[in-house]
Amino acid sequence: MKKVYLFLLLIFSLGPMLAQKNKVNLLVGTYTNPCYSRGIYVYEFDTNNAQIRLKKSSDSIVNPSYLSLSKDEKFIYAVNENGAASTVSSFAFDAVSGKPSSINTVSSKGADPCYLINDDKNVIVANYSGGNISVFGKNEDGSLTEAKQVIQHYGKGVNAERQEKPHVHMVYFSPDKKYVLSNDLGTDKIYIYNYNPTATADILSLKDSVLVKAGSGPRHLTFSKKGKYVYLLQELDGSLTTFSYADGKLTQIGETTILANDYKGTFSSADVHVSPNGKFLYASNRGDANTISIFKISGKGKLKSKGQVSTLGKGPRNFAIDPTGKFLLVAHQYTNDIVIFKINKRKGTLTDTKKRFDLCSPVCLVFAK
């Protein structure tokens, strides 16, 4: 009887701890001009049942359309997308309360920043309209230095409306952090930069560039789970290109599309992610489509289409998979909501959980680990 009592006592004492372990912070960046938004919102997300609870928001800031959380989860870095007046901001982050508290703001050194990454030393920003990359140092208190380096891209593409000049759409660390890859929608190129985080001047130095199909418009990329392959999503033609990857070198090995065979409407490819188990790839599409395309990943990195699923909203600019790989959340820029899907880990299929929550123009979802 005593053993039973001790066992029950252990279960009751561990219960709250286990429940808390299933709850992670979800950071959401928004556009603040089309409707009322304070900017950054922090939610508690339960990975068991996809329940959502709002914790805190930032004080009002302008268009934090992309966020990056520091490795120790003590700081949030955000772009403030605002044309020629664009900035980059740092925030202290209280993971328990969920409150982001402003530290400082600096010029982005390029119009309309749309993506940023960070490590222990630097914050690196992709400026879309500026067509350049800016590198900022990090102080011990999490604040940003003024830009330490600005790299300007040059050139244009065949699409006169969208590729009239460089449009840097992404910066992304290689798995070993030796390189930074940058997609330029305007020049149809992926640039690969050597990364020297402690350098005083040339933190990024060009190693190589890869030209992709003319007019395709490289937007986002992601690595396979083991880092042997890179998947590139092109915004302007719906292409999804597979590269083998080794030590900063990309070699194209395949190409497919996120469009259904019979699709006739407008489209605009947006975001791409690999499931935590490495078995499936998902890509979002906007325009008239508003879908998530699902692909099974083979052992050699090849992709096999498993079809498309409606995102049940308009403008799926960004989506995220929770750390357990159970749920996929889609941020809809134009219907002002976030829709939650359940992932079948064996088949890769998505099922509507019927759970969603309203928020003004959500465009960036970041899960804490």
C-alpha angles and dihedrals in degrees: 000000000000091000091052090050092051091048092052090046090053092050093050093047094048094045098083091042092052091046091052091049089061092057119088134174118256116199118202126195119199145185107250102195105070096054140349115307134147090211114243121043127189121205134183109235121197109214091200099061107002093245113162129208126180111233109173145328135214122259108266112296134163122266105321088188096164131031136192124193120211117244092250089047092233096115139041123204120199139181116228102211106207112137115252090349093059120141142182120233138199126209135188107233125211102201093194099052094026094228119150110205119195117246105170146325130218135182113275090219089225137057122265106002109206107175139027140177133191143195133175093293111027150026114216120199134197112214108202103192092030091056091218147101123237126199121203129187123232122229122212091259090056095255122137126245120219113276112296094191138011120192116196120206121211136201138051141238139236096266101087094195100047104020102047089124140353116307112187105205104172147014118197135176120235111238092259092045091234092117142033117214118205128192117211112197092188098055101032091237142126110212119205116204129191107236121218104172097188098047117118097216120003099044088153121037124177115255101168146328130219122210115215132192113316113259095010096115110215109229116160136002137187137189127240115252094265094039096243096116138041123208116205122197117204117208102202103050104019094244121156111199126194122211131182110231133208130156097336096319124118122200118184112233104163148000135201137155136251090217123101113246093248098039114134106165134091118287142180119189113224126166138013133193139167119226116252091249089056094233102108141037124208128196130183128221129196133187112070091334105067093178144136113228116211125210132181113224117221126210091265094050095259119147127227117191117238093182136254134294126201113248089215093232143055128272107017092191093158139014136177138201116222116243093258092054092234100113139037117203121200122203112210113204096193105035090045099229145100118232122202123215128188114231121220098218093202099046101024092229123146125226126190109246090197086235119124138142134210123242133154111265101327110197107159131047121187124177121206112228 
